[in-house]
Amino acid sequence: MGRINGRTVLITGGASGIGRLMGKRFLDEGASHLVVWDVQAQAMEQLAAALGTADRRVSTYLVDLTDPERIRSAALEMEAAGIAVDILVNNAGIVIGKMFAEHDHADIARTIDVNTLAPMYVTRAFLPGMLARRSGHVVNIASAAGLVSNPKMSVYCASKWAVIGWSDSLRIEMEQGRTGVGVTTVTPYYIDTGMFEGVRSPLIPILKPAYVADRIVGAVKSGRIFLRLPRLIEFVPLLRGILPVRWFDKIGGEWLGVYHSMDDFRGRT
């Protein structure tokens, strides 16, 4: 079971959306220190003012996750300040939302940098401390798009498939080494935030941010390995394994509407 009371929690992309909601939830569960990394300076200031109290410390760091050197320097700043991370939530992510042929090199690089490489770099920065203390928890927010191919999400899908493979491999390493460090991989369907503005899903419900945040914090408390939301996503690996590709395309892509969910995508303005 993952203990939250008295712990220090770091959330990347934690100034808004489910990141902010998770931060509040962790503090409500007894976390003593919330650390937020984000590129939104004003949003972080507002968060610190809203959530910080005498016994609930909130620290913010302006970090561009496409910059490995800034990730390293921010981690060193925290070390110099005596901040040891107990629970790391790799939450930050971006989606471009257009056909692959319309991507330029910068689109591809930025998506992979933020969604795939940054969680690895950030975890690599704080994992040695967790190993030394033989205690900690890493939460990697992937996506159901890491389980299902989808038009207008090709690079995003690739980035999240990579996170799922890396995250669960990390879990196995931590368990084999009896390190005391837990790893939870989260694969939610679309979440009702600005990031996916314009998405349509006629049959599978779009998730509410507060619900997702509550479930992720609960997964840390229970030491859950995978958190797939909604429950229907639990069956995706099985269906992909047993159905011929064309059947899966028909059922998941056409009947459930997944392959057309991004047709009217606008994203965050």
C-alpha positions in Angstrom: 0.0 0.0 0.0 1.3 3.5 -0.9 1.4 5.9 2.1 0.7 9.5 1.2 0.5 11.1 4.6 3.6 13.2 5.2 5.0 12.6 1.8 6.5 14.9 -0.9 4.8 14.7 -4.2 6.1 16.0 -7.5 3.7 16.4 -10.4 4.8 17.5 -13.9 2.3 19.6 -15.8 0.7 20.1 -12.4 -0.5 23.7 -12.7 -3.8 23.0 -14.5 -6.1 20.2 -15.5 -5.9 16.8 -13.8 -2.4 17.7 -12.6 -3.8 20.5 -10.4 -6.7 18.3 -9.3 -4.3 15.5 -8.3 -2.1 18.0 -6.4 -5.1 19.1 -4.3 -6.2 15.5 -3.7 -2.7 14.5 -2.6 -2.6 17.4 -0.1 -6.1 16.5 1.1 -4.8 12.9 1.7 -2.1 14.2 3.9 0.9 15.0 1.7 3.1 17.5 3.4 4.8 19.0 0.3 3.5 19.4 -3.2 6.1 20.3 -5.9 4.8 21.3 -9.3 6.8 21.5 -12.6 5.2 23.4 -15.4 5.7 26.0 -18.1 2.8 28.1 -17.0 4.3 30.6 -14.5 1.1 32.5 -13.7 -0.9 29.3 -13.2 1.7 28.0 -10.8 1.6 31.2 -8.8 -2.2 30.9 -8.5 -2.0 27.2 -7.5 0.6 27.9 -4.8 -1.6 30.7 -3.4 -4.7 28.6 -3.5 -3.3 25.3 -2.1 -0.4 26.3 0.1 -0.8 26.6 3.9 1.4 26.5 6.9 1.3 22.8 7.1 0.9 22.1 3.4 3.9 23.4 1.5 3.7 24.1 -2.2 6.8 24.7 -4.4 6.8 25.5 -8.1 9.5 25.2 -10.7 9.4 26.6 -14.2 10.5 23.6 -16.3 10.4 23.1 -20.0 10.2 19.3 -20.3 11.6 19.4 -23.9 14.9 20.5 -22.4 16.9 17.7 -20.7 19.3 20.2 -19.2 16.5 22.1 -17.5 15.1 18.9 -16.1 18.6 18.1 -14.7 19.1 21.6 -13.2 15.6 21.7 -11.6 16.3 18.3 -10.0 19.6 19.7 -8.7 17.9 22.8 -7.4 15.5 20.6 -5.4 18.3 18.5 -4.1 20.1 21.7 -2.9 16.9 22.7 -1.2 16.7 19.4 0.6 13.6 18.2 -1.2 13.4 14.5 -1.6 10.6 13.2 -3.8 8.5 10.3 -2.5 5.8 10.2 -5.1 6.5 11.2 -8.7 3.6 11.7 -11.1 4.7 12.0 -14.7 1.5 13.8 -15.9 2.6 16.4 -18.5 1.6 15.6 -22.1 0.7 17.2 -25.4 -1.2 16.1 -28.5 -0.9 17.6 -32.0 -4.0 16.1 -33.5 -3.5 16.0 -37.3 -2.7 13.5 -39.9 0.9 12.2 -39.9 1.6 13.6 -43.3 0.8 17.1 -42.0 3.4 16.8 -39.1 6.7 18.6 -39.4 9.8 17.5 -37.6 9.2 19.9 -34.8 5.7 18.4 -34.1 7.1 14.9 -33.9 10.1 15.9 -31.8 8.1 17.9 -29.3 5.5 15.1 -28.8 8.1 12.5 -28.2 10.2 14.9 -26.0 7.3 15.7 -23.7 5.3 12.5 -23.7 8.0 9.9 -23.8 11.5 11.2 -23.1 10.6 13.6 -20.3 9.0 10.9 -18.0 12.2 8.8 -18.4 14.5 11.8 -17.7 12.5 13.0 -14.7 12.2 9.5 -13.3 16.0 8.9 -13.8 16.7 12.1 -11.9 14.7 11.1 -8.8 14.8 7.3 -8.8 18.3 7.0 -7.2 17.0 8.8 -4.1 14.0 6.5 -3.9 16.3 3.5 -4.2 18.5 4.8 -1.5 15.6 5.2 0.8 14.0 1.9 -0.3 10.7 3.7 -0.7 8.8 5.6 -3.4 6.2 5.5 -6.0 6.3 6.5 -9.7 3.0 7.2 -11.6 3.2 7.4 -15.4 0.2 8.9 -17.1 0.0 7.1 -20.5 -3.2 6.8 -22.4 -5.7 4.4 -23.9 -4.1 5.7 -27.1 -1.1 3.6 -26.2 -3.4 0.5 -26.6 -5.3 1.5 -29.7 -4.1 3.0 -33.0 -6.1 6.0 -34.0 -6.2 8.4 -37.0 -4.9 12.0 -36.3 -3.0 10.6 -33.2 -0.2 8.6 -34.8 2.7 10.3 -33.0 0.7 10.7 -29.8 -0.1 7.0 -29.9 3.5 6.1 -30.5 4.6 8.2 -27.6 2.1 6.6 -25.2 2.8 3.0 -26.5 6.5 3.7 -25.6 5.6 5.0 -22.1 3.5 1.9 -21.3 6.3 -0.5 -22.3 8.9 1.5 -20.4 6.7 2.0 -17.3 5.8 -1.6 -16.9 9.4 -2.7 -17.5 10.5 -0.3 -14.8 7.9 -1.9 -12.5 9.3 -5.3 -13.0 12.9 -4.1 -12.4 11.8 -2.5 -9.1 9.9 -5.6 -8.0 12.7 -8.0 -9.0 15.2 -5.9 -7.0 12.9 -5.7 -4.0 13.5 -2.0 -4.0 10.4 -0.8 -2.2 9.6 1.5 -5.2 6.2 1.0 -6.8 5.2 1.9 -10.3 1.7 2.6 -11.6 0.8 2.9 -15.3 -2.4 4.9 -16.1 -4.1 4.5 -19.4 -7.2 6.8 -19.5 -9.6 7.3 -22.4 -10.2 10.9 -23.4 -10.5 13.3 -20.5 -12.8 16.3 -20.6 -10.1 19.0 -20.5 -9.0 21.6 -23.1 -6.3 19.3 -24.3 -8.9 17.3 -26.2 -11.4 20.0 -27.1 -13.6 18.9 -30.0 -13.3 15.2 -29.5 -16.5 13.2 -30.1 -17.2 9.8 -28.5 -20.8 8.6 -29.1 -20.6 5.4 -27.0 -17.6 5.4 -24.7 -17.9 8.1 -22.1 -15.4 11.0 -22.0 -13.9 11.0 -18.5 -14.4 13.8 -16.0 -11.1 15.3 -14.7 -12.0 15.1 -11.0 -12.9 11.4 -11.3 -9.6 10.6 -13.0 -7.6 12.5 -10.4 -9.4 10.7 -7.6 -8.8 7.3 -9.2 -5.1 8.0 -9.7 -4.5 9.0 -6.1 -6.5 5.9 -5.0 -4.2 3.8 -7.2 -1.2 5.1 -5.4 -2.7 4.3 -2.1 -3.6 0.8 -3.1 -0.3 0.1 -5.0 -2.2 -0.7 -8.2 -0.1 -1.7 -11.2 -2.4 -0.6 -14.1 -5.2 1.8 -13.9 -7.3 1.7 -17.1 -10.3 4.1 -17.4 -13.1 3.6 -18.0 -13.5 -0.1 -17.2 -14.1 -1.0 -20.9 -10.5 -0.2 -21.5 -9.6 -3.3 -19.4 -10.8 -5.4 -22.3 -8.8 -3.7 -25.1 -5.6 -5.8 -24.8 -7.7 -9.0 -24.8 -9.8 -7.9 -27.8 -6.7 -6.9 -29.8 -5.1 -10.3 -29.0 -8.0 -12.5 -30.1 -9.7 -10.6 -32.9 -8.5 -10.4 -36.4 -7.3 -6.9 -37.2 -10.2 -6.1 -39.6 -12.7 -7.2 -36.9 -11.1 -5.0 -34.3 -11.1 -2.1 -36.8 -14.8 -2.7 -37.4 -15.8 -3.1 -33.7 -13.5 -0.7 -32.0 -12.9 1.8 -34.7 -16.2 2.0 -36.5 -19.0 0.6 -34.2 -17.6 2.3 -31.1 -16.6 5.4 -33.1 -13.0 5.5 -31.9 -11.5 5.9 -35.4 -13.6 9.1 -35.9 -13.3 10.5 -32.5 -10.7 13.1 -33.6 -12.5 14.2 -36.7 -13.5 17.6 -35.1 -10.5 17.9 -32.8 -9.5 21.5 -32.0 -7.4 21.1 -28.9 -6.3 23.7 -26.4 -6.4 27.2 -27.9 
